Amino acid sequence: MPADLAPLPARSVMLSLLLGSHPDRMSAADLVRAGEHFGIPAATSRVALTRAVAAGDLRRDPSAGSGQGAYALGERLARRQRRQDEAVLDAETPWDGTWELAVVTVSGRPGPERAALRERLASYRLAEAREGVWTRPANLRRPRAYAGDAVLSTFLATPDEDPAALAASLWDLPAWAREGTALLERLSSTGEPALRLAVAAHVVRHLAGDPLLPAALLPDDWPAAAMRSAYAAYQDELRALAFSSLS
């Protein structure tokens, strides 16, 4: 996180409000009023919303809300919200020591296809042990939907090596913990609304990179639970702001 953190631009504020909203839609009037809380003029917010729709980040839902309709997240950001929710909510299930394993079995694919597969596997919080071999502990509730990919062979297996050492080789856990702790301290010490939103955006972005490992494989000072609690409290702040904008 940069030391000289600046407020988010108007478009990022609009997207952050919707990413933290459940359901993921708000009227233009509510978004504009909420934007004013963060120091964004109404005209600037309206331009930002128009550009976000043009870019596919948002979509108009004329059937929702009042006669003005509502703005909702586009497909890409709706996927990001689901991943964000997985990071913030309790996504784990009891772990029996098994690991998910996905092995790429088709070679010679175009670069964009390889990149898309890497992104997809990473979105399921798998890490690449070596080229074409992806793995993680099988402790998450989410389905292994990637298992249907034609270029993969997928298994559940138990490694022979120490699982904590394997996890430490796949993820830089101390670096993640240091950054998470610094973000927590920054969020608790920031009161100005626009800067607080910017810090909260960094918090949830960092949580999206949490490998969500079983507790037995984590360092003792792992800050993820405290970060989830702090971000959930901040989401309550945003919901209260949205409700107050209606009055």
C-alpha positions, -999 to +999 in steps of 0.1 A: +000+000+000+015+034-010+024+056+019+010+087+001-025+071-004-048+094-024-086+094-026-101+071-053-112+087-085-149+092-090-154+060-112-136+039-086-157+053-058-189+044-078-176+009-084-165+004-048-199+014-035-216-012-057-189-039-050-197-034-013-234-034-018-258-063-014-279-065-036-253-051-061-275-023-074-282+013-065-301+041-082-282+070-098-296+094-072-283+072-044-249+068-059-246+106-066-256+114-030-232+088-016-204+102-039-209+137-023-201+122+010-166+114-005-162+149-019-173+141-055-195+167-072-228+153-086-219+161-122-186+142-119-204+112-104-229+112-133-201+113-159-182+085-141-214+063-141-219+069-179-183+059-186-185+029-164-215+016-183-197+023-216-167+003-204-189-027-193-181-022-156-217-013-148-250-020-165-284-002-163-312-022-148-344-003-158-366-029-140-351-022-106-359+005-081-379+036-090-388+048-124-352+058-128-340+022-126-307+013-111-270+006-118-257-029-113-223-045-116-213-058-150-204-094-155-166-090-148-172-071-116-200-094-105-174-122-106-150-100-087-177-094-061-183-131-057-145-137-052-144-107-028-173-122-008-155-155-006-125-137+008-146-118+034-170-145+044-163-179+060-154-200+029-138-229+046-149-264+055-131-290+078-099-301+062-088-338+061-053-332+047-061-337+010-051-312-017-067-302-050-044-309-079-048-297-115-023-308-142-023-292-177-022-321-201-024-303-235+006-285-249+011-261-278-019-238-270-018-201-280-005-177-254-039-160-247-055-194-239-026-203-215-030-169-198-068-173-195-063-208-179-037-194-154-061-166-145-089-191-140-069-215-118-056-186-097-092-173-093-099-207-075-069-199-053-047-226-067-009-220-068+015-232-095+039-257-080+058-260-113+048-253-148+015-268-156+009-282-121-015-263-098-025-272-063-039-261-029-054-277+002-090-290-004-105-270+024-129-246+005-166-250+001-167-237-034-171-264-062-140-273-083-157-261-115-123-258-132-122-297-132-144-297-163-117-280-184-107-302-213-070-294-210-067-305-174-065-337-154-077-331-118-073-351-087-076-350-049-043-362-034-023-362-002+013-349-005+042-369+010+060-338+021+052-316+051+020-297+041+031-266+060+064-265+041+046-271+008+022-242+015+052-219+025+068-228-009+037-219-028+027-186-011+048-158+005+028-159+037+050-136+058+049-109+031+011-112+029+008-110+067+030-079+069+009-061+043-023-071+059-013-059+093-002-026+079-036-022+062-054-029+094-035-002+112-040+022+084-078+016+083-082+020+121-062+053+120-079+069+090-111+089+096-114+111+065-142+095+044-125+096+010-092+083+023-109+057+044-127+043+013-093+041-005-078+022+024-108-002+025-104-008-012-068-019-006-080-041+023-105-060+002-081-063-027-055-078-004-081-102+010-088-113-026-052-126-026-057-146+007-050-182-002-076-192+024-054-220+038-063-243+067-053-228+101-028-256+106-007-243+077-008-206+086+017-185+107+005-177+142+001-140+135-021-144+104-042-112+101-069-124+077-097-129+103-091-094+117-091-080+082-124-097+074-140-083+105-127-048+099-139-049+063-173-062+073-176-033+097-167-009+069-194-025+047-218-017+074-207+019+072-213+020+035-248+004+039-256+030+065-245+057+041-266+043+014-297+042+036-291+077+049-289+089+013-325+078+008-338+101+036 
